[in-house]
């Protein structure tokens, strides 16, 4: 599902104009981004949680030239599904 499809679904389900639905979706995503950028965790019960993990830099190797390079430290977002969502996704797959 794309952001545009999410906006259309919200507009249709709640009988909103597309402009209002787009504003709501943008507010939610902006708040999520700023929360993660501040280093805080987001938990949506029944869906999952988002957090930012810090990774230290390390010495890597260019696979083509085999030359050593410094890979800088970085922060990456992580998503973990809730137990409920995980169970629903895998229901009926246990043979």
N, CA, C and O atoms as a Tinker XYZ file with bonds, in Angstrom:
   380  protein
     1  N      0.850000   -1.170000    0.000000    73     2
     2  CA     0.000000    0.000000    0.000000    64     1     3
     3  C      0.898000    1.236000    0.000000    63     2     4     5
     4  O      1.855000    1.320000    0.770000    81     3
     5  N      0.584000    2.174000   -0.857000    73     3     6
     6  CA     1.328000    3.422000   -0.917000    64     5     7
     7  C      0.652000    4.472000   -0.045000    63     6     8     9
     8  O     -0.477000    4.294000    0.410000    81     7
     9  N      1.364000    5.565000    0.175000    73     7    10
    10  CA     0.793000    6.658000    0.962000    64     9    11
    11  C     -0.476000    7.178000    0.294000    63    10    12    13
    12  O     -1.459000    7.476000    0.973000    81    11
    13  N     -0.459000    7.286000   -1.014000    73    11    14
    14  CA    -1.623000    7.758000   -1.763000    64    13    15
    15  C     -2.813000    6.817000   -1.590000    63    14    16    17
    16  O     -3.947000    7.272000   -1.440000    81    15
    17  N     -2.561000    5.518000   -1.610000    73    15    18
    18  CA    -3.634000    4.537000   -1.405000    64    17    19
    19  C     -4.183000    4.618000    0.018000    63    18    20    21
    20  O     -5.383000    4.447000    0.235000    81    19
    21  N     -3.305000    4.878000    0.982000    73    19    22
    22  CA    -3.745000    5.044000    2.362000    64    21    23
    23  C     -4.649000    6.272000    2.494000    63    22    24    25
    24  O     -5.673000    6.221000    3.175000    81    23
    25  N     -4.278000    7.349000    1.856000    73    23    26
    26  CA    -5.089000    8.575000    1.878000    64    25    27
    27  C     -6.456000    8.309000    1.256000    63    26    28    29
    28  O     -7.481000    8.717000    1.803000    81    27
    29  N     -6.471000    7.628000    0.117000    73    27    30
    30  CA    -7.739000    7.313000   -0.550000    64    29    31
    31  C     -8.622000    6.421000    0.316000    63    30    32    33
    32  O     -9.834000    6.626000    0.387000    81    31
    33  N     -8.016000    5.429000    0.977000    73    31    34
    34  CA    -8.788000    4.523000    1.839000    64    33    35
    35  C     -9.378000    5.280000    3.029000    63    34    36    37
    36  O    -10.533000    5.058000    3.392000    81    35
    37  N     -8.598000    6.165000    3.633000    73    35    38
    38  CA    -9.096000    6.958000    4.758000    64    37    39
    39  C    -10.234000    7.873000    4.314000    63    38    40    41
    40  O    -11.248000    7.984000    5.003000    81    39
    41  N    -10.068000    8.520000    3.178000    73    39    42
    42  CA   -11.108000    9.416000    2.663000    64    41    43
    43  C    -12.404000    8.650000    2.406000    63    42    44    45
    44  O    -13.493000    9.130000    2.723000    81    43
    45  N    -12.277000    7.471000    1.834000    73    43    46
    46  CA   -13.463000    6.671000    1.504000    64    45    47
    47  C    -14.143000    6.120000    2.760000    63    46    48    49
    48  O    -15.364000    6.197000    2.895000    81    47
    49  N    -13.341000    5.559000    3.684000    73    47    50
    50  CA   -13.927000    4.935000    4.887000    64    49    51
    51  C    -14.559000    5.944000    5.831000    63    50    52    53
    52  O    -15.538000    5.626000    6.506000    81    51
    53  N    -14.024000    7.140000    5.889000    73    51    54
    54  CA   -14.533000    8.142000    6.828000    64    53    55
    55  C    -15.294000    9.268000    6.138000    63    54    56    57
    56  O    -15.641000   10.271000    6.762000    81    55
    57  N    -15.551000    9.089000    4.840000    73    55    58
    58  CA   -16.308000   10.066000    4.066000    64    57    59
    59  C    -15.710000   11.473000    4.208000    63    58    60    61
    60  O    -16.415000   12.447000    4.473000    81    59
    61  N    -14.385000   11.542000    4.023000    73    59    62
    62  CA   -13.654000   12.808000    4.090000    64    61    63
    63  C    -13.236000   13.227000    2.693000    63    62    64    65
    64  O    -13.164000   12.404000    1.780000    81    63
    65  N    -12.963000   14.502000    2.536000    73    63    66
    66  CA   -12.384000   14.928000    1.263000    64    65    67
    67  C    -10.955000   14.395000    1.213000    63    66    68    69
    68  O    -10.341000   14.153000    2.253000    81    67
    69  N    -10.437000   14.216000    0.026000    73    67    70
    70  CA    -9.080000   13.697000   -0.120000    64    69    71
    71  C     -8.076000   14.644000    0.523000    63    70    72    73
    72  O     -7.072000   14.201000    1.081000    81    71
    73  N     -8.341000   15.942000    0.446000    73    71    74
    74  CA    -7.437000   16.944000    1.015000    64    73    75
    75  C     -7.353000   16.805000    2.536000    63    74    76    77
    76  O     -6.265000   16.879000    3.107000    81    75
    77  N     -8.489000   16.607000    3.188000    73    75    78
    78  CA    -8.513000   16.438000    4.645000    64    77    79
    79  C     -7.821000   15.127000    5.025000    63    78    80    81
    80  O     -7.034000   15.096000    5.971000    81    79
    81  N     -8.108000   14.053000    4.300000    73    79    82
    82  CA    -7.492000   12.756000    4.574000    64    81    83
    83  C     -5.971000   12.847000    4.405000    63    82    84    85
    84  O     -5.222000   12.276000    5.197000    81    83
    85  N     -5.521000   13.562000    3.376000    73    83    86
    86  CA    -4.089000   13.730000    3.148000    64    85    87
    87  C     -3.444000   14.499000    4.303000    63    86    88    89
    88  O     -2.335000   14.172000    4.724000    81    87
    89  N     -4.124000   15.499000    4.803000    73    87    90
    90  CA    -3.601000   16.280000    5.921000    64    89    91
    91  C     -3.474000   15.411000    7.177000    63    90    92    93
    92  O     -2.483000   15.501000    7.901000    81    91
    93  N     -4.475000   14.579000    7.427000    73    91    94
    94  CA    -4.439000   13.682000    8.588000    64    93    95
    95  C     -3.262000   12.712000    8.483000    63    94    96    97
    96  O     -2.510000   12.535000    9.441000    81    95
    97  N     -3.109000   12.094000    7.329000    73    95    98
    98  CA    -2.014000   11.135000    7.126000    64    97    99
    99  C     -0.665000   11.840000    7.274000    63    98   100   101
   100  O      0.248000   11.300000    7.900000    81    99
   101  N     -0.531000   13.032000    6.708000    73    99   102
   102  CA     0.728000   13.769000    6.813000    64   101   103
   103  C      1.047000   14.145000    8.262000    63   102   104   105
   104  O      2.204000   14.089000    8.676000    81   103
   105  N      0.032000   14.527000    9.026000    73   103   106
   106  CA     0.241000   14.857000   10.441000    64   105   107
   107  C      0.756000   13.629000   11.190000    63   106   108   109
   108  O      1.693000   13.725000   11.982000    81   107
   109  N      0.141000   12.483000   10.935000    73   107   110
   110  CA     0.560000   11.249000   11.615000    64   109   111
   111  C      1.997000   10.897000   11.254000    63   110   112   113
   112  O      2.804000   10.618000   12.140000    81   111
   113  N      2.328000   10.905000    9.970000    73   111   114
   114  CA     3.688000   10.566000    9.544000    64   113   115
   115  C      4.707000   11.582000   10.043000    63   114   116   117
   116  O      5.804000   11.197000   10.448000    81   115
   117  N      4.374000   12.858000   10.025000    73   115   118
   118  CA     5.296000   13.878000   10.530000    64   117   119
   119  C      5.576000   13.673000   12.008000    63   118   120   121
   120  O      6.717000   13.804000   12.452000    81   119
   121  N      4.534000   13.349000   12.774000    73   119   122
   122  CA     4.724000   13.109000   14.203000    64   121   123
   123  C      5.575000   11.868000   14.439000    63   122   124   125
   124  O      6.427000   11.859000   15.327000    81   123
   125  N      5.347000   10.823000   13.651000    73   123   126
   126  CA     6.152000    9.609000   13.780000    64   125   127
   127  C      7.615000    9.903000   13.458000    63   126   128   129
   128  O      8.511000    9.456000   14.174000    81   127
   129  N      7.857000   10.650000   12.386000    73   127   130
   130  CA     9.236000   10.997000   12.015000    64   129   131
   131  C      9.920000   11.787000   13.116000    63   130   132   133
   132  O     11.054000   11.482000   13.486000    81   131
   133  N      9.245000   12.800000   13.645000    73   131   134
   134  CA     9.887000   13.627000   14.667000    64   133   135
   135  C     10.124000   12.831000   15.949000    63   134   136   137
   136  O     11.128000   13.041000   16.630000    81   135
   137  N      9.216000   11.924000   16.283000    73   135   138
   138  CA     9.398000   11.078000   17.462000    64   137   139
   139  C     10.635000   10.200000   17.306000    63   138   140   141
   140  O     11.433000   10.084000   18.236000    81   139
   141  N     10.801000    9.581000   16.136000    73   139   142
   142  CA    11.975000    8.741000   15.893000    64   141   143
   143  C     13.252000    9.567000   15.844000    63   142   144   145
   144  O     14.287000    9.139000   16.355000    81   143
   145  N     13.189000   10.745000   15.234000    73   143   146
   146  CA    14.370000   11.604000   15.150000    64   145   147
   147  C     14.819000   12.065000   16.528000    63   146   148   149
   148  O     16.006000   12.318000   16.736000    81   147
   149  N     13.887000   12.178000   17.475000    73   147   150
   150  CA    14.225000   12.542000   18.849000    64   149   151
   151  C     14.772000   11.347000   19.631000    63   150   152   153
   152  O     15.163000   11.485000   20.790000    81   151
   153  N     14.798000   10.173000   18.990000    73   151   154
   154  CA    15.324000    8.976000   19.638000    64   153   155
   155  C     14.304000    8.226000   20.464000    63   154   156   157
   156  O     14.662000    7.323000   21.221000    81   155
   157  N     13.039000    8.585000   20.332000    73   155   158
   158  CA    11.985000    7.926000   21.099000    64   157   159
   159  C     11.379000    6.762000   20.326000    63   158   160   161
   160  O     11.542000    6.649000   19.111000    81   159
   161  N     10.687000    5.911000   21.047000    73   159   162
   162  CA    10.076000    4.702000   20.504000    64   161   163
   163  C      8.597000    4.963000   20.219000    63   162   164   165
   164  O      7.957000    5.754000   20.913000    81   163
   165  N      8.059000    4.297000   19.200000    73   163   166
   166  CA     6.639000    4.381000   18.873000    64   165   167
   167  C      6.064000    2.978000   19.020000    63   166   168   169
   168  O      6.596000    2.021000   18.458000    81   167
   169  N      4.981000    2.858000   19.773000    73   167   170
   170  CA     4.322000    1.565000   19.925000    64   169   171
   171  C      2.868000    1.707000   19.529000    63   170   172   173
   172  O      2.143000    2.541000   20.072000    81   171
   173  N      2.447000    0.892000   18.585000    73   171   174
   174  CA     1.052000    0.858000   18.149000    64   173   175
   175  C      0.547000   -0.539000   18.490000    63   174   176   177
   176  O      0.856000   -1.510000   17.800000    81   175
   177  N     -0.226000   -0.624000   19.555000    73   175   178
   178  CA    -0.685000   -1.924000   20.054000    64   177   179
   179  C     -1.450000   -2.686000   18.971000    63   178   180   181
   180  O     -2.284000   -2.126000   18.260000    81   179
   181  N     -1.144000   -3.965000   18.870000    73   179   182
   182  CA    -1.787000   -4.811000   17.886000    64   181   183
   183  C     -1.151000   -4.718000   16.505000    63   182   184   185
   184  O     -1.527000   -5.463000   15.600000    81   183
   185  N     -0.184000   -3.805000   16.333000    73   183   186
   186  CA     0.476000   -3.632000   15.039000    64   185   187
   187  C      1.977000   -3.861000   15.169000    63   186   188   189
   188  O      2.530000   -4.756000   14.529000    81   187
   189  N      2.633000   -3.054000   15.994000    73   187   190
   190  CA     4.070000   -3.215000   16.175000    64   189   191
   191  C      4.696000   -1.986000   16.773000    63   190   192   193
   192  O      4.007000   -1.056000   17.193000    81   191
   193  N      6.025000   -1.991000   16.807000    73   191   194
   194  CA     6.740000   -0.858000   17.384000    64   193   195
   195  C      7.899000   -0.461000   16.484000    63   194   196   197
   196  O      8.482000   -1.286000   15.780000    81   195
   197  N      8.210000    0.815000   16.527000    73   195   198
   198  CA     9.317000    1.393000   15.782000    64   197   199
   199  C     10.309000    1.951000   16.786000    63   198   200   201
   200  O      9.919000    2.506000   17.813000    81   199
   201  N     11.591000    1.803000   16.489000    73   199   202
   202  CA    12.620000    2.435000   17.305000    64   201   203
   203  C     13.829000    2.693000   16.420000    63   202   204   205
   204  O     13.933000    2.163000   15.314000    81   203
   205  N     14.733000    3.509000   16.920000    73   203   206
   206  CA    15.954000    3.827000   16.193000    64   205   207
   207  C     17.109000    3.138000   16.895000    63   206   208   209
   208  O     17.252000    3.236000   18.114000    81   207
   209  N     17.934000    2.440000   16.123000    73   207   210
   210  CA    19.113000    1.794000   16.684000    64   209   211
   211  C     20.358000    2.475000   16.151000    63   210   212   213
   212  O     20.440000    2.825000   14.974000    81   211
   213  N     21.322000    2.654000   17.034000    73   211   214
   214  CA    22.601000    3.260000   16.666000    64   213   215
   215  C     23.598000    2.155000   16.338000    63   214   216   217
   216  O     23.695000    1.158000   17.054000    81   215
   217  N     24.333000    2.343000   15.256000    73   215   218
   218  CA    25.370000    1.401000   14.846000    64   217   219
   219  C     26.692000    2.138000   14.793000    63   218   220   221
   220  O     26.786000    3.220000   14.214000    81   219
   221  N     27.713000    1.553000   15.398000    73   219   222
   222  CA    29.025000    2.173000   15.396000    64   221   223
   223  C     29.694000    1.968000   14.039000    63   222   224   225
   224  O     29.387000    1.021000   13.315000    81   223
   225  N     30.603000    2.864000   13.713000    73   223   226
   226  CA    31.364000    2.737000   12.476000    64   225   227
   227  C     32.319000    1.557000   12.564000    63   226   228   229
   228  O     32.641000    1.078000   13.652000    81   227
   229  N     32.759000    1.105000   11.421000    73   227   230
   230  CA    33.684000   -0.022000   11.381000    64   229   231
   231  C     34.510000    0.044000   10.102000    63   230   232   233
   232  O     34.194000    0.792000    9.176000    81   231
   233  N     35.561000   -0.744000   10.072000    73   231   234
   234  CA    36.397000   -0.839000    8.878000    64   233   235
   235  C     35.808000   -1.935000    7.998000    63   234   236   237
   236  O     35.735000   -3.096000    8.400000    81   235
   237  N     35.387000   -1.553000    6.785000    73   235   238
   238  CA    34.839000   -2.507000    5.831000    64   237   239
   239  C     35.794000   -2.698000    4.675000    63   238   240   241
   240  O     36.926000   -2.213000    4.704000    81   239
   241  N     35.343000   -3.396000    3.673000    73   239   242
   242  CA    36.182000   -3.655000    2.511000    64   241   243
   243  C     35.354000   -3.493000    1.252000    63   242   244   245
   244  O     34.250000   -4.029000    1.153000    81   243
   245  N     35.888000   -2.751000    0.285000    73   243   246
   246  CA    35.251000   -2.595000   -1.017000    64   245   247
   247  C     35.359000   -3.942000   -1.726000    63   246   248   249
   248  O     36.471000   -4.416000   -1.958000    81   247
   249  N     34.220000   -4.581000   -2.084000    73   247   250
   250  CA    34.297000   -5.915000   -2.687000    64   249   251
   251  C     34.976000   -5.945000   -4.051000    63   250   252   253
   252  O     35.513000   -6.981000   -4.444000    81   251
   253  N     34.964000   -4.849000   -4.771000    73   251   254
   254  CA    35.615000   -4.824000   -6.091000    64   253   255
   255  C     37.125000   -4.669000   -5.991000    63   254   256   257
   256  O     37.886000   -5.416000   -6.606000    81   255
   257  N     37.542000   -3.684000   -5.202000    73   255   258
   258  CA    38.975000   -3.373000   -5.134000    64   257   259
   259  C     39.671000   -4.035000   -3.954000    63   258   260   261
   260  O     40.900000   -4.064000   -3.897000    81   259
   261  N     38.896000   -4.566000   -3.010000    73   259   262
   262  CA    39.410000   -5.168000   -1.786000    64   261   263
   263  C     40.103000   -4.139000   -0.890000    63   262   264   265
   264  O     40.790000   -4.506000    0.063000    81   263
   265  N     39.925000   -2.867000   -1.193000    73   263   266
   266  CA    40.515000   -1.799000   -0.398000    64   265   267
   267  C     39.690000   -1.581000    0.862000    63   266   268   269
   268  O     38.461000   -1.639000    0.829000    81   267
   269  N     40.383000   -1.328000    1.982000    73   267   270
   270  CA    39.677000   -1.069000    3.235000    64   269   271
   271  C     39.056000    0.324000    3.186000    63   270   272   273
   272  O     39.656000    1.270000    2.674000    81   271
   273  N     37.840000    0.431000    3.729000    73   271   274
   274  CA    37.162000    1.723000    3.810000    64   273   275
   275  C     36.534000    1.855000    5.197000    63   274   276   277
   276  O     36.211000    0.862000    5.848000    81   275
   277  N     36.371000    3.094000    5.629000    73   275   278
   278  CA    35.722000    3.352000    6.905000    64   277   279
   279  C     34.231000    3.515000    6.657000    63   278   280   281
   280  O     33.811000    4.404000    5.916000    81   279
   281  N     33.440000    2.662000    7.275000    73   279   282
   282  CA    31.988000    2.774000    7.203000    64   281   283
   283  C     31.576000    3.605000    8.412000    63   282   284   285
   284  O     31.797000    3.186000    9.548000    81   283
   285  N     30.981000    4.779000    8.187000    73   283   286
   286  CA    30.670000    5.665000    9.312000    64   285   287
   287  C     29.534000    5.116000   10.189000    63   286   288   289
   288  O     28.746000    4.271000    9.762000    81   287
   289  N     29.478000    5.619000   11.414000    73   287   290
   290  CA    28.387000    5.222000   12.302000    64   289   291
   291  C     27.075000    5.741000   11.719000    63   290   292   293
   292  O     27.057000    6.694000   10.940000    81   291
   293  N     25.978000    5.094000   12.113000    73   291   294
   294  CA    24.683000    5.482000   11.555000    64   293   295
   295  C     23.567000    5.115000   12.512000    63   294   296   297
   296  O     23.749000    4.317000   13.432000    81   295
   297  N     22.414000    5.710000   12.279000    73   295   298
   298  CA    21.194000    5.415000   13.026000    64   297   299
   299  C     20.180000    4.888000   12.008000    63   298   300   301
   300  O     19.967000    5.493000   10.958000    81   299
   301  N     19.562000    3.762000   12.333000    73   299   302
   302  CA    18.594000    3.160000   11.424000    64   301   303
   303  C     17.295000    2.850000   12.160000    63   302   304   305
   304  O     17.321000    2.426000   13.316000    81   303
   305  N     16.154000    3.062000   11.491000    73   303   306
   306  CA    14.880000    2.699000   12.110000    64   305   307
   307  C     14.676000    1.185000   12.055000    63   306   308   309
   308  O     15.075000    0.526000   11.095000    81   307
   309  N     14.058000    0.656000   13.083000    73   307   310
   310  CA    13.726000   -0.769000   13.158000    64   309   311
   311  C     12.238000   -0.900000   13.442000    63   310   312   313
   312  O     11.660000   -0.110000   14.189000    81   311
   313  N     11.632000   -1.908000   12.835000    73   311   314
   314  CA    10.220000   -2.199000   13.084000    64   313   315
   315  C     10.103000   -3.625000   13.566000    63   314   316   317
   316  O     10.719000   -4.532000   13.006000    81   315
   317  N      9.309000   -3.826000   14.612000    73   315   318
   318  CA     9.058000   -5.166000   15.128000    64   317   319
   319  C      7.555000   -5.355000   15.217000    63   318   320   321
   320  O      6.856000   -4.554000   15.838000    81   319
   321  N      7.060000   -6.418000   14.595000    73   319   322
   322  CA     5.623000   -6.665000   14.627000    64   321   323
   323  C      5.191000   -7.073000   16.033000    63   322   324   325
   324  O      5.962000   -7.651000   16.799000    81   323
   325  N      3.944000   -6.755000   16.347000    73   323   326
   326  CA     3.389000   -7.189000   17.632000    64   325   327
   327  C      3.131000   -8.687000   17.562000    63   326   328   329
   328  O      3.060000   -9.266000   16.478000    81   327
   329  N      2.993000   -9.306000   18.724000    73   327   330
   330  CA     2.693000  -10.737000   18.762000    64   329   331
   331  C      1.362000  -11.027000   18.076000    63   330   332   333
   332  O      1.215000  -12.047000   17.402000    81   331
   333  N      0.390000  -10.125000   18.249000    73   331   334
   334  CA    -0.925000  -10.304000   17.632000    64   333   335
   335  C     -0.827000  -10.276000   16.107000    63   334   336   337
   336  O     -1.370000  -11.153000   15.436000    81   335
   337  N     -0.145000   -9.286000   15.564000    73   335   338
   338  CA     0.002000   -9.199000   14.106000    64   337   339
   339  C      0.801000  -10.378000   13.577000    63   338   340   341
   340  O      0.466000  -10.950000   12.540000    81   339
   341  N      1.849000  -10.736000   14.289000    73   339   342
   342  CA     2.665000  -11.881000   13.883000    64   341   343
   343  C      1.814000  -13.149000   13.813000    63   342   344   345
   344  O      1.913000  -13.916000   12.856000    81   343
   345  N      0.982000  -13.362000   14.828000    73   343   346
   346  CA     0.114000  -14.547000   14.860000    64   345   347
   347  C     -0.894000  -14.524000   13.721000    63   346   348   349
   348  O     -1.143000  -15.550000   13.088000    81   347
   349  N     -1.475000  -13.358000   13.457000    73   347   350
   350  CA    -2.462000  -13.248000   12.367000    64   349   351
   351  C     -1.824000  -13.481000   10.998000    63   350   352   353
   352  O     -2.421000  -14.119000   10.132000    81   351
   353  N     -0.619000  -12.967000   10.807000    73   351   354
   354  CA     0.081000  -13.161000    9.527000    64   353   355
   355  C      0.411000  -14.623000    9.284000    63   354   356   357
   356  O      0.427000  -15.082000    8.141000    81   355
   357  N      0.674000  -15.355000   10.363000    73   355   358
   358  CA     1.102000  -16.748000   10.226000    64   357   359
   359  C     -0.007000  -17.753000   10.504000    63   358   360   361
   360  O      0.243000  -18.958000   10.495000    81   359
   361  N     -1.227000  -17.285000   10.749000    73   359   362
   362  CA    -2.337000  -18.204000   11.003000    64   361   363
   363  C     -2.577000  -19.073000    9.776000    63   362   364   365
   364  O     -2.647000  -18.583000    8.649000    81   363
   365  N     -2.700000  -20.345000   10.015000    73   363   366
   366  CA    -2.966000  -21.274000    8.919000    64   365   367
   367  C     -1.738000  -21.715000    8.167000    63   366   368   369
   368  O     -1.848000  -22.549000    7.268000    81   367
   369  N     -0.552000  -21.186000    8.497000    73   367   370
   370  CA     0.663000  -21.579000    7.790000    64   369   371
   371  C      1.411000  -22.714000    8.495000    63   370   372   373
   372  O      2.403000  -23.225000    7.975000    81   371
   373  N      0.940000  -23.098000    9.656000    73   371   374
   374  CA     1.644000  -24.122000   10.428000    64   373   375
   375  C      1.325000  -25.532000    9.949000    63   374   376   377
   376  O      1.281000  -26.454000   10.764000    81   375
   377  N      1.107000  -25.725000    8.678000    73   375   378
   378  CA     0.926000  -27.026000    8.056000    64   377   379
   379  C     -0.150000  -27.795000    8.624000    63   378   380
   380  O     -0.407000  -28.916000    8.185000    81   379
